[in-house]
């Protein structure tokens, strides 16, 4: 009798799989237009562009330049409120993925001036994100890059306080952090 042939190994289809960008993942976003507490209103739509690829397990989830969309969530103008601390809050709620589709996200930034109505030229960030350069890479369990963060050099995106306003000039690079995980199928 001839020897029994070994059963062929099953072929695993190379279809789409799910990728999760973890809550707490940081990435940098460049603003194409100036945003200032002088004329911003809560609810105004804002846009930004991903500064570098967002990668999970070696897969590019969103490419550098990908559109992020969001809105102004808080505005306190120093010129409109005596003694008020100028504050600017942004929430990015949508990201365009590498395949061209959009996915909802939640990434919040709250920019607060250092002093109220003092005319100082300093500003600081409050909340769960950083203004300015986000430097380094956030690494996963196996050393895979979860969030591509290089590309925003320290000082590239200094928020400027002009008089008693918070101003984020066009070209400002913000470091943002996801508030909740984002799972996509690609």
Secondary structure, 3 states (H helix, E strand, C coil): CCCCCCCCCCCCCCCCCEEEECCCCEEEEECCCCEECCCCCCCCEEEEEECCCEEECCEEEECCCCEEEEEEEEEECCCCCCCCCCEEEEEEEEEECCCCCEEEEEEEEEEEECCCCCCCCCEEEECCCEECCCCCCEECCCCCEEECCCCCCCCCCCCEEECCEEEECCCCEEEEEECCCEEEEC
